[in-house]
Amino acid sequence: MKTSYALLTRCMLLAALGAVAPGALHAQTAEAVKPIPPMQPVPSTVPGRPDVPNAEVEKQLRNTPPLPFPLAEEKLPLSDLKVPKGFKVEVYTSGIANARSLRMGDKGTLFVSNRLLDKVWAVVDRNGKRENKVIASGLDRPNGLAFHKGTLYIAEGTRISKLENIEDNLDNPPKPVVIYSDFLNHQSHGWKFMGIGPDNKLYVNVGAPCNICEPPETNSQLRRINLDGSNPEVVVRGVRNSVGFDWHPETKELYFTDNGRDWLSEDLPNDELNRVTKQGQHFGFPYCHQGDFTDREMGWGRSCTEFEKPVALLGPHTAALGMRFYTGKMFPAEYRNGIFIARHGSWNKSKKLGGDVIYVTMNKDGSVKSYAPFLTGFLQNNSYVGRPVDVQMMKDGSLLVSDDHGGAIYRVSYDAGGKVAAR
């Protein structure tokens, strides 16, 4: 019985083999023992950041690092800069490394901050010659400045300090006095922008400590504080990182720029110009970008209809920073009550955008009509020769623009007759 079973089994096997094409058995056997192909290498990315492109693409997204020192005045790109007909641009002062936020004192002193360095400068005009003086040093990312009744307020990374009666003591400035220190310490969007509102309170941005994340309750907001540092309160939420805001000269409503997230697309999202119409509004971060699409990581289950929409989109990755309403009388009437915005320029974008100052024309109802280039030329052949950060109107109506790349302040003036207004 056993022999018959074995014989039957052998016959079945031979029949099966006979049904296979000649040579096929050898090929199948060889395939079975072929080594497993090696694991393909993972494209180079930043750990924990799945949206960062691979190494080959990233080479095209080259950033323009800030210079560690200011350029000499003759090295500044003044000849490259362009303004509309009737306007003129000139160097107001140079030699201030990493020049960032600008504020004017009551007596005509220009105050200039740093973000990457530790100093605050004062620019004074003495007998027709401008002098740059360091009035505070050893500070932590002193980016935000505000001035009110003789006192200069400085927003550092983790605190707000003040210098009282500073314009009377520029040669012997007092040490900064800390008035507020309830900020988390983080490098990502850890610097601050600051201003004084119509209610005589300090307003300060508290950026999200990430590119895209669910921010802590204490972040991704604009906050206001009494001038003595008391009674902090949240004005609005959903703000990724605002590095510029100002109040409409007639309605007193707060408008602010906000930088969109990185590593989503070269063309999305746009930076925003936003308008605050009531306290407690939410402007979308991290769930909704530019008012019309939800984030692919954080936006599940959310709708953009839940949040406030921007009043203008300012271009993808343009880094819209400092902004001011223009209330002066030097420029033509069509500029009155519009907004100048400094666009620092994109870094994670192969074809750069920004590196300019734009002018935003407003409708009477506070909405945006349009915007157009005003000061251009900082972007040359897809590289930056300068990077605008902030704008500041002078008492004569001319406009100052800071450049943290060249360490300079430019002045734009106007004279319809062809003669530039005197300094």
NORWOPE-V104392 format. One record per pair of residues at least 24 apart in sequence whose ideal C-beta (glycine too) atoms are under 10 Angstrom apart, sorted by the first residue. I is the first residue (numbers start at 1). GAP is how many residues later the second one is. If there is no record, write none. Layout:
# NORWOPE-V104392
i:I gap:GAP
i:I gap:GAP
This chain:
# NORWOPE-V104392
i:45 gap:218
i:46 gap:165
i:46 gap:217
i:49 gap:162
i:49 gap:163
i:49 gap:213
i:49 gap:214
i:50 gap:213
i:50 gap:247
i:51 gap:160
i:51 gap:161
i:51 gap:210
i:51 gap:211
i:51 gap:212
i:51 gap:213
i:51 gap:214
i:51 gap:245
i:51 gap:246
i:52 gap:159
i:52 gap:210
i:52 gap:211
i:52 gap:296
i:53 gap:210
i:53 gap:213
i:53 gap:295
i:53 gap:297
i:57 gap:209
i:57 gap:293
i:58 gap:290
i:58 gap:292
i:59 gap:291
i:60 gap:206
i:60 gap:288
i:60 gap:289
i:60 gap:290
i:60 gap:291
i:60 gap:322
i:61 gap:201
i:61 gap:202
i:61 gap:205
i:61 gap:256
i:61 gap:285
i:61 gap:286
i:61 gap:287
i:61 gap:288
i:61 gap:289
i:61 gap:291
i:62 gap:285
i:62 gap:286
i:62 gap:288
i:62 gap:290
i:62 gap:320
i:62 gap:321
i:63 gap:282
i:63 gap:283
i:63 gap:284
i:63 gap:285
i:63 gap:321
i:64 gap:280
i:64 gap:281
i:64 gap:282
i:64 gap:283
i:64 gap:288
i:64 gap:291
i:64 gap:315
i:64 gap:319
i:64 gap:320
i:64 gap:321
i:64 gap:322
i:64 gap:323
i:64 gap:341
i:65 gap:51
i:65 gap:282
i:65 gap:340
i:66 gap:31
i:66 gap:32
i:66 gap:49
i:66 gap:50
i:66 gap:51
i:66 gap:321
i:66 gap:338
i:66 gap:339
i:66 gap:340
i:66 gap:341
i:67 gap:30
i:67 gap:31
i:67 gap:320
i:67 gap:337
i:67 gap:338
i:67 gap:339
i:67 gap:340
i:68 gap:29
i:68 gap:30
i:68 gap:48
i:68 gap:49
i:68 gap:339
i:69 gap:26
i:69 gap:28
i:69 gap:29
i:69 gap:338
i:70 gap:24
i:70 gap:25
i:70 gap:26
i:70 gap:27
i:70 gap:28
i:70 gap:29
i:70 gap:62
i:70 gap:333
i:70 gap:334
i:70 gap:335
i:70 gap:336
i:70 gap:337
i:70 gap:338
i:71 gap:24
i:71 gap:26
i:71 gap:314
i:71 gap:315
i:71 gap:332
i:71 gap:334
i:71 gap:335
i:71 gap:336
i:71 gap:337
i:72 gap:334
i:72 gap:335
i:72 gap:336
i:73 gap:333
i:73 gap:334
i:73 gap:335
i:75 gap:310
i:75 gap:331
i:75 gap:333
i:76 gap:309
i:76 gap:310
i:76 gap:327
i:76 gap:329
i:76 gap:330
i:76 gap:331
i:76 gap:332
i:76 gap:334
i:77 gap:300
i:77 gap:301
i:77 gap:303
i:77 gap:307
i:77 gap:308
i:77 gap:309
i:77 gap:326
i:77 gap:328
i:77 gap:329
i:77 gap:331
i:77 gap:333
i:78 gap:299
i:78 gap:308
i:78 gap:328
i:78 gap:330
i:78 gap:332
i:79 gap:298
i:80 gap:296
i:80 gap:297
i:80 gap:298
i:80 gap:299
i:80 gap:300
i:80 gap:305
i:80 gap:306
i:81 gap:275
i:81 gap:276
i:81 gap:294
i:81 gap:295
i:81 gap:296
i:81 gap:297
i:81 gap:304
i:81 gap:305
i:81 gap:320
i:81 gap:322
i:81 gap:329
i:81 gap:331
i:82 gap:274
i:82 gap:291
i:82 gap:292
i:82 gap:293
i:82 gap:294
i:82 gap:295
i:82 gap:296
i:83 gap:274
i:83 gap:290
i:83 gap:291
i:83 gap:292
i:83 gap:293
i:83 gap:294
i:83 gap:316
i:83 gap:327
i:83 gap:329
i:83 gap:330
i:83 gap:331
i:84 gap:247
i:84 gap:248
i:84 gap:251
i:84 gap:275
i:84 gap:288
i:84 gap:289
i:84 gap:290
i:84 gap:291
i:84 gap:292
i:84 gap:328
i:84 gap:330
i:85 gap:329
i:85 gap:331
i:85 gap:333
i:86 gap:245
i:86 gap:246
i:86 gap:327
i:86 gap:328
i:86 gap:329
i:86 gap:330
i:86 gap:331
i:86 gap:332
i:86 gap:334
i:87 gap:243
i:87 gap:244
i:87 gap:245
i:87 gap:287
i:87 gap:288
i:87 gap:311
i:87 gap:312
i:87 gap:325
i:87 gap:326
i:87 gap:327
i:87 gap:328
i:87 gap:329
i:87 gap:333
i:88 gap:310
i:88 gap:323
i:88 gap:324
i:88 gap:325
i:88 gap:326
i:88 gap:327
i:88 gap:330
i:88 gap:331
i:88 gap:332
i:88 gap:333
i:89 gap:268
i:89 gap:286
i:89 gap:288
i:89 gap:310
i:89 gap:312
i:89 gap:321
i:89 gap:322
i:89 gap:323
i:89 gap:324
i:89 gap:331
i:90 gap:308
i:90 gap:320
i:90 gap:321
i:90 gap:322
i:90 gap:323
i:90 gap:330
i:90 gap:333
i:91 gap:39
i:91 gap:312
i:91 gap:315
i:91 gap:317
i:91 gap:318
i:91 gap:319
i:91 gap:320
i:92 gap:31
i:92 gap:33
i:92 gap:38
i:92 gap:302
i:92 gap:306
i:92 gap:308
i:92 gap:309
i:92 gap:310
i:92 gap:316
i:92 gap:317
i:92 gap:318
i:92 gap:319
i:92 gap:320
i:92 gap:331
i:93 gap:28
i:93 gap:30
i:93 gap:31
i:93 gap:32
i:93 gap:37
i:93 gap:38
i:93 gap:39
i:93 gap:307
i:93 gap:314
i:93 gap:315
i:93 gap:316
i:93 gap:317
i:93 gap:318
i:94 gap:36
i:94 gap:38
i:94 gap:309
i:94 gap:312
i:94 gap:313
i:94 gap:314
i:94 gap:315
i:94 gap:316
i:95 gap:26
i:95 gap:28
i:95 gap:35
i:95 gap:37
i:95 gap:311
i:95 gap:312
i:95 gap:313
i:95 gap:314
i:96 gap:25
i:96 gap:27
i:96 gap:36
i:96 gap:38
i:96 gap:306
i:96 gap:307
i:96 gap:308
i:96 gap:310
i:96 gap:311
i:96 gap:312
i:96 gap:313
i:97 gap:24
i:97 gap:307
i:97 gap:309
i:97 gap:310
i:97 gap:311
i:98 gap:45
i:98 gap:291
i:98 gap:304
i:98 gap:305
i:98 gap:306
i:98 gap:307
i:98 gap:309
i:99 gap:24
i:99 gap:33
i:99 gap:290
i:99 gap:291
i:99 gap:302
i:99 gap:303
i:99 gap:304
i:99 gap:305
i:99 gap:306
i:99 gap:307
i:99 gap:308
i:99 gap:309
i:99 gap:310
i:100 gap:41
i:100 gap:42
i:100 gap:43
i:100 gap:44
i:100 gap:45
i:100 gap:91
i:100 gap:93
i:100 gap:143
i:100 gap:221
i:100 gap:222
i:100 gap:289
i:100 gap:290
i:100 gap:302
i:100 gap:303
i:100 gap:304
i:101 gap:41
i:101 gap:42
i:101 gap:43
i:101 gap:44
i:101 gap:45
i:101 gap:53
i:101 gap:54
i:101 gap:90
i:101 gap:91
i:101 gap:92
i:101 gap:93
i:101 gap:94
i:101 gap:142
i:101 gap:143
i:101 gap:220
i:101 gap:221
i:101 gap:288
i:101 gap:289
i:101 gap:291
i:101 gap:301
i:101 gap:303
i:102 gap:43
i:102 gap:220
i:102 gap:222
i:102 gap:240
i:102 gap:287
i:102 gap:288
i:102 gap:289
i:102 gap:290
i:102 gap:291
i:102 gap:292
i:102 gap:298
i:102 gap:299
i:102 gap:300
i:102 gap:307
i:103 gap:41
i:103 gap:42
i:103 gap:43
i:103 gap:44
i:103 gap:45
i:103 gap:49
i:103 gap:50
i:103 gap:51
i:103 gap:91
i:103 gap:92
i:103 gap:93
i:103 gap:287
i:103 gap:289
i:104 gap:41
i:104 gap:43
i:104 gap:288
i:104 gap:289
i:104 gap:290
i:104 gap:291
i:104 gap:296
i:105 gap:42
i:105 gap:45
i:105 gap:46
i:105 gap:47
i:105 gap:61
i:105 gap:62
i:105 gap:65
i:106 gap:41
i:106 gap:42
i:106 gap:43
i:106 gap:44
i:106 gap:61
i:106 gap:289
i:107 gap:43
i:107 gap:59
i:107 gap:60
i:107 gap:61
i:107 gap:63
i:108 gap:59
i:108 gap:286
i:108 gap:287
i:109 gap:24
i:109 gap:26
i:109 gap:38
i:109 gap:43
i:109 gap:57
i:109 gap:58
i:109 gap:61
i:110 gap:282
i:110 gap:284
i:110 gap:290
i:110 gap:292
i:110 gap:299
i:111 gap:24
i:111 gap:25
i:111 gap:34
i:111 gap:35
i:111 gap:36
i:111 gap:41
i:111 gap:43
i:111 gap:52
i:111 gap:55
i:111 gap:56
i:111 gap:281
i:112 gap:33
i:112 gap:277
i:112 gap:278
i:112 gap:280
i:112 gap:288
i:112 gap:290
i:112 gap:292
i:112 gap:295
i:112 gap:297
i:113 gap:26
i:113 gap:28
i:113 gap:29
i:113 gap:30
i:113 gap:31
i:113 gap:32
i:113 gap:41
i:113 gap:42
i:113 gap:43
i:113 gap:78
i:113 gap:79
i:113 gap:80
i:113 gap:81
i:113 gap:276
i:113 gap:277
i:113 gap:289
i:113 gap:291
i:114 gap:25
i:114 gap:27
i:114 gap:28
i:114 gap:29
i:114 gap:77
i:114 gap:290
i:114 gap:293
i:115 gap:26
i:115 gap:27
i:115 gap:28
i:115 gap:29
i:115 gap:42
i:115 gap:75
i:115 gap:76
i:115 gap:77
i:115 gap:128
i:115 gap:274
i:115 gap:289
i:116 gap:25
i:116 gap:27
i:116 gap:75
i:116 gap:288
i:117 gap:24
i:117 gap:25
i:117 gap:287
i:117 gap:290
i:118 gap:24
i:118 gap:38
i:120 gap:25
i:120 gap:32
i:120 gap:34
i:120 gap:36
i:120 gap:41
i:120 gap:43
i:120 gap:46
i:120 gap:53
i:120 gap:56
i:121 gap:288
i:122 gap:30
i:122 gap:41
i:122 gap:44
i:122 gap:45
i:122 gap:48
i:122 gap:49
i:122 gap:51
i:123 gap:277
i:123 gap:286
i:124 gap:43
i:124 gap:46
i:124 gap:47
i:125 gap:298
i:128 gap:295
i:130 gap:279
i:130 gap:293
i:131 gap:39
i:132 gap:277
i:133 gap:37
i:133 gap:38
i:133 gap:40
i:134 gap:39
i:135 gap:28
i:135 gap:31
i:135 gap:32
i:135 gap:34
i:135 gap:35
i:135 gap:36
i:135 gap:37
i:135 gap:38
i:135 gap:39
i:135 gap:41
i:136 gap:25
i:136 gap:27
i:136 gap:30
i:136 gap:37
i:136 gap:38
i:136 gap:39
i:136 gap:40
i:137 gap:36
i:137 gap:39
i:138 gap:37
i:138 gap:38
i:139 gap:37
i:140 gap:45
i:140 gap:50
i:140 gap:51
i:141 gap:46
i:141 gap:49
i:141 gap:50
i:141 gap:51
i:142 gap:34
i:142 gap:49
i:142 gap:50
i:143 gap:47
i:143 gap:48
i:143 gap:49
i:143 gap:50
i:143 gap:51
i:143 gap:62
i:143 gap:100
i:143 gap:246
i:143 gap:247
i:144 gap:47
i:144 gap:48
i:144 gap:49
i:144 gap:50
i:144 gap:51
i:144 gap:58
i:144 gap:59
i:144 gap:60
i:144 gap:61
i:144 gap:99
i:145 gap:47
i:145 gap:48
i:145 gap:49
i:145 gap:50
i:145 gap:245
i:145 gap:247
i:146 gap:47
i:146 gap:48
i:146 gap:49
i:146 gap:50
i:146 gap:51
i:146 gap:56
i:146 gap:57
i:146 gap:58
i:146 gap:81
i:147 gap:48
i:147 gap:49
i:148 gap:47
i:148 gap:48
i:148 gap:52
i:148 gap:53
i:148 gap:54
i:148 gap:79
i:149 gap:47
i:149 gap:51
i:149 gap:78
i:151 gap:26
i:151 gap:28
i:151 gap:45
i:151 gap:76
i:152 gap:24
i:153 gap:26
i:153 gap:27
i:153 gap:41
i:153 gap:42
i:153 gap:43
i:153 gap:49
i:153 gap:51
i:153 gap:72
i:153 gap:74
i:153 gap:76
i:154 gap:24
i:154 gap:38
i:154 gap:40
i:155 gap:25
i:155 gap:28
i:155 gap:36
i:155 gap:37
i:155 gap:38
i:155 gap:39
i:155 gap:40
i:155 gap:47
i:155 gap:49
i:155 gap:50
i:156 gap:25
i:156 gap:27
i:156 gap:34
i:156 gap:35
i:156 gap:36
i:157 gap:26
i:157 gap:27
i:157 gap:28
i:157 gap:29
i:157 gap:30
i:157 gap:33
i:157 gap:34
i:157 gap:35
i:158 gap:24
i:158 gap:25
i:158 gap:26
i:158 gap:27
i:158 gap:28
i:158 gap:32
i:158 gap:34
i:159 gap:24
i:159 gap:26
i:159 gap:33
i:159 gap:70
i:160 gap:32
i:160 gap:34
i:160 gap:42
i:160 gap:44
i:160 gap:65
i:160 gap:67
i:160 gap:69
i:161 gap:68
i:162 gap:40
i:162 gap:65
i:162 gap:66
i:162 gap:67
i:177 gap:52
i:178 gap:51
i:179 gap:46
i:179 gap:47
i:179 gap:48
i:179 gap:49
i:179 gap:50
i:179 gap:51
i:180 gap:24
i:180 gap:43
i:180 gap:45
i:180 gap:46
i:180 gap:48
i:180 gap:49
i:180 gap:50
i:180 gap:52
i:181 gap:48
i:182 gap:24
i:182 gap:36
i:182 gap:41
i:182 gap:43
i:182 gap:47
i:182 gap:50
i:183 gap:35
i:183 gap:36
i:183 gap:40
i:184 gap:25
i:184 gap:31
i:184 gap:32
i:184 gap:34
i:184 gap:35
i:185 gap:24
i:186 gap:24
i:186 gap:30
i:186 gap:33
i:188 gap:25
i:188 gap:53
i:189 gap:26
i:189 gap:30
i:189 gap:31
i:189 gap:51
i:189 gap:52
i:189 gap:53
i:189 gap:54
i:189 gap:70
i:190 gap:29
i:190 gap:51
i:191 gap:50
i:191 gap:52
i:192 gap:31
i:192 gap:50
i:192 gap:51
i:193 gap:29
i:193 gap:48
i:193 gap:49
i:193 gap:50
i:193 gap:51
i:193 gap:52
i:193 gap:63
i:193 gap:64
i:193 gap:128
i:193 gap:129
i:193 gap:130
i:193 gap:197
i:194 gap:29
i:194 gap:31
i:194 gap:51
i:195 gap:29
i:195 gap:49
i:195 gap:50
i:195 gap:51
i:195 gap:52
i:195 gap:59
i:195 gap:61
i:195 gap:129
i:196 gap:28
i:196 gap:31
i:196 gap:51
i:197 gap:27
i:197 gap:38
i:197 gap:48
i:197 gap:49
i:197 gap:50
i:197 gap:55
i:197 gap:57
i:198 gap:49
i:198 gap:50
i:198 gap:51
i:198 gap:54
i:198 gap:55
i:198 gap:56
i:199 gap:25
i:199 gap:27
i:199 gap:48
i:199 gap:53
i:200 gap:26
i:200 gap:27
i:201 gap:24
i:201 gap:25
i:201 gap:26
i:201 gap:30
i:201 gap:31
i:201 gap:32
i:201 gap:34
i:202 gap:24
i:202 gap:25
i:202 gap:26
i:202 gap:27
i:202 gap:30
i:203 gap:32
i:203 gap:39
i:203 gap:42
i:203 gap:43
i:203 gap:44
i:203 gap:51
i:203 gap:53
i:204 gap:28
i:204 gap:31
i:204 gap:38
i:204 gap:41
i:205 gap:30
i:205 gap:34
i:205 gap:35
i:205 gap:36
i:205 gap:37
i:205 gap:38
i:205 gap:39
i:205 gap:40
i:205 gap:51
i:205 gap:52
i:205 gap:53
i:206 gap:26
i:206 gap:28
i:206 gap:31
i:206 gap:33
i:206 gap:35
i:206 gap:36
i:207 gap:32
i:207 gap:33
i:207 gap:34
i:207 gap:35
i:207 gap:36
i:207 gap:51
i:207 gap:52
i:207 gap:78
i:208 gap:30
i:208 gap:31
i:208 gap:32
i:208 gap:33
i:208 gap:51
i:208 gap:53
i:208 gap:77
i:208 gap:78
i:209 gap:32
i:210 gap:30
i:210 gap:51
i:210 gap:76
i:211 gap:29
i:211 gap:30
i:211 gap:50
i:211 gap:51
i:211 gap:52
i:211 gap:53
i:211 gap:75
i:211 gap:137
i:212 gap:28
i:212 gap:49
i:212 gap:50
i:212 gap:51
i:212 gap:52
i:212 gap:73
i:212 gap:74
i:212 gap:77
i:212 gap:83
i:212 gap:84
i:212 gap:85
i:212 gap:86
i:212 gap:87
i:213 gap:48
i:213 gap:72
i:213 gap:73
i:213 gap:84
i:213 gap:85
i:214 gap:72
i:214 gap:73
i:214 gap:84
i:215 gap:24
i:215 gap:25
i:215 gap:70
i:215 gap:71
i:219 gap:66
i:220 gap:62
i:220 gap:63
i:220 gap:64
i:220 gap:65
i:220 gap:66
i:221 gap:61
i:221 gap:62
i:221 gap:64
i:222 gap:32
i:222 gap:34
i:222 gap:36
i:222 gap:52
i:222 gap:54
i:222 gap:57
i:222 gap:59
i:222 gap:61
i:224 gap:30
i:224 gap:55
i:233 gap:46
i:234 gap:45
i:234 gap:46
i:235 gap:41
i:235 gap:43
i:235 gap:44
i:235 gap:45
i:235 gap:46
i:236 gap:38
i:236 gap:40
i:236 gap:41
i:236 gap:42
i:236 gap:43
i:236 gap:44
i:236 gap:45
i:236 gap:46
i:236 gap:47
i:236 gap:72
i:237 gap:43
i:237 gap:44
i:237 gap:45
i:237 gap:46
i:237 gap:47
i:237 gap:48
i:237 gap:70
i:238 gap:36
i:238 gap:43
i:238 gap:44
i:238 gap:45
i:238 gap:46
i:238 gap:47
i:238 gap:48
i:238 gap:49
i:238 gap:50
i:238 gap:68
i:238 gap:69
i:238 gap:70
i:239 gap:33
i:239 gap:35
i:239 gap:42
i:239 gap:43
i:239 gap:44
i:239 gap:45
i:239 gap:46
i:240 gap:29
i:240 gap:31
i:240 gap:32
i:240 gap:43
i:240 gap:44
i:240 gap:45
i:240 gap:46
i:240 gap:49
i:241 gap:30
i:241 gap:44
i:241 gap:78
i:241 gap:80
i:242 gap:30
i:242 gap:32
i:242 gap:41
i:242 gap:78
i:242 gap:79
i:242 gap:81
i:243 gap:76
i:243 gap:77
i:243 gap:78
i:243 gap:79
i:243 gap:80
i:243 gap:99
i:243 gap:101
i:243 gap:146
i:243 gap:147
i:244 gap:29
i:244 gap:76
i:244 gap:77
i:244 gap:78
i:244 gap:79
i:244 gap:80
i:244 gap:95
i:244 gap:97
i:244 gap:98
i:244 gap:145
i:244 gap:146
i:244 gap:147
i:245 gap:28
i:245 gap:29
i:245 gap:31
i:245 gap:77
i:245 gap:78
i:245 gap:79
i:246 gap:76
i:246 gap:77
i:246 gap:78
i:246 gap:79
i:246 gap:80
i:246 gap:93
i:246 gap:94
i:246 gap:95
i:246 gap:145
i:247 gap:29
i:247 gap:77
i:247 gap:78
i:248 gap:27
i:248 gap:77
i:248 gap:89
i:248 gap:91
i:248 gap:114
i:248 gap:118
i:249 gap:76
i:249 gap:77
i:249 gap:78
i:249 gap:87
i:249 gap:88
i:250 gap:75
i:250 gap:77
i:250 gap:87
i:250 gap:112
i:250 gap:114
i:250 gap:116
i:251 gap:24
i:251 gap:26
i:251 gap:86
i:251 gap:111
i:251 gap:114
i:251 gap:115
i:253 gap:24
i:253 gap:25
i:253 gap:113
i:254 gap:25
i:255 gap:56
i:255 gap:57
i:255 gap:68
i:255 gap:70
i:255 gap:84
i:255 gap:86
i:255 gap:105
i:255 gap:107
i:255 gap:111
i:255 gap:113
i:256 gap:27
i:256 gap:54
i:256 gap:64
i:256 gap:67
i:257 gap:53
i:257 gap:55
i:257 gap:57
i:257 gap:61
i:257 gap:62
i:257 gap:63
i:257 gap:64
i:257 gap:65
i:257 gap:66
i:257 gap:82
i:257 gap:84
i:257 gap:85
i:257 gap:86
i:258 gap:25
i:258 gap:26
i:258 gap:27
i:258 gap:31
i:258 gap:32
i:258 gap:52
i:258 gap:56
i:258 gap:62
i:259 gap:26
i:259 gap:55
i:259 gap:58
i:259 gap:59
i:259 gap:60
i:259 gap:61
i:259 gap:62
i:259 gap:85
i:260 gap:25
i:260 gap:29
i:260 gap:30
i:260 gap:50
i:260 gap:53
i:260 gap:54
i:260 gap:55
i:260 gap:56
i:260 gap:57
i:260 gap:58
i:260 gap:59
i:260 gap:60
i:261 gap:24
i:261 gap:25
i:261 gap:28
i:261 gap:34
i:261 gap:36
i:261 gap:37
i:261 gap:56
i:262 gap:55
i:262 gap:84
i:262 gap:85
i:262 gap:86
i:262 gap:87
i:263 gap:85
i:264 gap:25
i:264 gap:29
i:264 gap:31
i:264 gap:32
i:264 gap:33
i:264 gap:52
i:264 gap:53
i:265 gap:31
i:265 gap:51
i:265 gap:52
i:265 gap:84
i:266 gap:50
i:266 gap:51
i:266 gap:80
i:266 gap:82
i:266 gap:83
i:266 gap:84
i:266 gap:85
i:266 gap:87
i:267 gap:48
i:267 gap:49
i:267 gap:50
i:267 gap:82
i:267 gap:84
i:267 gap:86
i:268 gap:25
i:268 gap:48
i:268 gap:49
i:269 gap:24
i:269 gap:26
i:269 gap:44
i:269 gap:47
i:269 gap:48
i:270 gap:40
i:270 gap:42
i:270 gap:43
i:270 gap:44
i:270 gap:45
i:270 gap:46
i:270 gap:47
i:270 gap:48
i:270 gap:50
i:271 gap:39
i:271 gap:41
i:271 gap:42
i:271 gap:43
i:271 gap:44
i:271 gap:45
i:271 gap:46
i:271 gap:47
i:271 gap:48
i:271 gap:49
i:271 gap:50
i:271 gap:70
i:271 gap:72
i:271 gap:73
i:271 gap:75
i:271 gap:82
i:271 gap:83
i:272 gap:36
i:272 gap:37
i:272 gap:38
i:272 gap:39
i:272 gap:40
i:272 gap:41
i:272 gap:42
i:272 gap:48
i:273 gap:37
i:273 gap:38
i:273 gap:39
i:273 gap:40
i:273 gap:41
i:273 gap:47
i:273 gap:50
i:273 gap:66
i:273 gap:68
i:273 gap:87
i:273 gap:95
i:273 gap:98
i:274 gap:34
i:274 gap:35
i:274 gap:36
i:274 gap:37
i:274 gap:38
i:275 gap:33
i:275 gap:34
i:275 gap:35
i:275 gap:36
i:275 gap:37
i:275 gap:91
i:275 gap:92
i:275 gap:93
i:276 gap:32
i:277 gap:31
i:277 gap:89
i:278 gap:30
i:281 gap:26
i:281 gap:27
i:282 gap:24
i:282 gap:25
i:282 gap:26
i:283 gap:24
i:283 gap:25
i:283 gap:26
i:283 gap:27
i:284 gap:24
i:284 gap:25
i:284 gap:26
i:290 gap:24
i:290 gap:26
i:310 gap:58
i:311 gap:49
i:311 gap:51
i:311 gap:52
i:311 gap:55
i:311 gap:56
i:311 gap:57
i:312 gap:27
i:312 gap:29
i:312 gap:46
i:312 gap:48
i:312 gap:50
i:312 gap:55
i:312 gap:56
i:312 gap:57
i:312 gap:58
i:312 gap:59
i:313 gap:55
i:313 gap:58
i:314 gap:27
i:314 gap:29
i:314 gap:39
i:314 gap:40
i:314 gap:44
i:314 gap:46
i:314 gap:54
i:314 gap:57
i:315 gap:28
i:315 gap:31
i:315 gap:34
i:315 gap:38
i:315 gap:39
i:315 gap:41
i:315 gap:43
i:315 gap:56
i:316 gap:30
i:316 gap:33
i:316 gap:37
i:316 gap:38
i:317 gap:26
i:317 gap:28
i:317 gap:29
i:317 gap:30
i:317 gap:31
i:317 gap:32
i:317 gap:35
i:317 gap:36
i:317 gap:37
i:318 gap:25
i:318 gap:26
i:318 gap:27
i:318 gap:28
i:318 gap:31
i:318 gap:34
i:318 gap:35
i:318 gap:36
i:318 gap:37
i:318 gap:38
i:318 gap:40
i:319 gap:24
i:319 gap:25
i:319 gap:26
i:319 gap:27
i:319 gap:28
i:319 gap:30
i:319 gap:34
i:319 gap:35
i:319 gap:36
i:319 gap:68
i:319 gap:69
i:319 gap:70
i:320 gap:24
i:320 gap:34
i:320 gap:38
i:321 gap:24
i:321 gap:33
i:321 gap:66
i:321 gap:67
i:321 gap:68
i:321 gap:69
i:321 gap:70
i:321 gap:81
i:321 gap:83
i:322 gap:35
i:322 gap:66
i:322 gap:67
i:322 gap:68
i:322 gap:69
i:322 gap:70
i:322 gap:79
i:322 gap:80
i:323 gap:34
i:323 gap:35
i:323 gap:37
i:323 gap:67
i:323 gap:68
i:324 gap:66
i:324 gap:67
i:324 gap:68
i:324 gap:69
i:324 gap:75
i:324 gap:76
i:325 gap:35
i:325 gap:37
i:325 gap:68
i:326 gap:33
i:326 gap:34
i:326 gap:65
i:326 gap:67
i:326 gap:71
i:326 gap:73
i:327 gap:66
i:327 gap:70
i:328 gap:65
i:328 gap:66
i:328 gap:67
i:328 gap:68
i:328 gap:69
i:328 gap:70
i:328 gap:71
i:328 gap:86
i:329 gap:67
i:329 gap:68
i:330 gap:63
i:330 gap:64
i:330 gap:65
i:330 gap:66
i:330 gap:67
i:330 gap:68
i:330 gap:69
i:330 gap:82
i:330 gap:83
i:330 gap:84
i:330 gap:85
i:330 gap:91
i:331 gap:28
i:331 gap:43
i:331 gap:62
i:331 gap:66
i:331 gap:67
i:331 gap:68
i:331 gap:81
i:331 gap:82
i:331 gap:83
i:332 gap:82
i:332 gap:84
i:334 gap:25
i:334 gap:27
i:335 gap:24
i:335 gap:26
i:335 gap:39
i:335 gap:62
i:335 gap:64
i:335 gap:79
i:336 gap:26
i:337 gap:24
i:337 gap:25
i:337 gap:27
i:338 gap:24
i:338 gap:30
i:338 gap:31
i:338 gap:32
i:338 gap:33
i:338 gap:36
i:339 gap:29
i:339 gap:32
i:339 gap:52
i:340 gap:34
i:340 gap:35
i:340 gap:48
i:340 gap:50
i:340 gap:51
i:340 gap:52
i:340 gap:53
i:340 gap:59
i:340 gap:61
i:340 gap:72
i:341 gap:30
i:341 gap:33
i:341 gap:47
i:341 gap:50
i:342 gap:32
i:342 gap:33
i:342 gap:36
i:342 gap:45
i:342 gap:46
i:342 gap:47
i:342 gap:48
i:342 gap:49
i:342 gap:59
i:342 gap:60
i:342 gap:61
i:343 gap:30
i:343 gap:35
i:343 gap:36
i:343 gap:44
i:343 gap:45
i:343 gap:46
i:344 gap:34
i:344 gap:40
i:344 gap:43
i:344 gap:44
i:344 gap:45
i:344 gap:46
i:344 gap:59
i:344 gap:60
i:344 gap:61
i:345 gap:33
i:345 gap:34
i:345 gap:38
i:345 gap:39
i:345 gap:41
i:345 gap:42
i:345 gap:43
i:345 gap:60
i:346 gap:33
i:346 gap:38
i:347 gap:37
i:347 gap:40
i:349 gap:33
i:350 gap:32
i:351 gap:31
i:352 gap:27
i:352 gap:28
i:352 gap:29
i:352 gap:30
i:352 gap:31
i:352 gap:32
i:353 gap:26
i:354 gap:24
i:354 gap:25
i:354 gap:30
i:354 gap:33
i:354 gap:34
i:355 gap:24
i:355 gap:25
i:355 gap:28
i:355 gap:29
i:355 gap:30
i:355 gap:31
i:355 gap:32
i:355 gap:33
i:355 gap:48
i:355 gap:50
i:356 gap:30
i:356 gap:31
i:356 gap:32
i:356 gap:45
i:357 gap:31
i:357 gap:33
i:357 gap:34
i:357 gap:42
i:357 gap:44
i:357 gap:53
i:357 gap:55
i:358 gap:30
i:359 gap:40
i:374 gap:25
i:374 gap:27
i:374 gap:38
i:375 gap:24
i:375 gap:26
i:375 gap:35
i:375 gap:37
i:378 gap:25
i:378 gap:27
i:378 gap:28
i:378 gap:32
i:386 gap:24
i:394 gap:27
i:394 gap:29
i:396 gap:25
i:396 gap:26
i:396 gap:27
i:397 gap:24
i:398 gap:24
i:398 gap:25
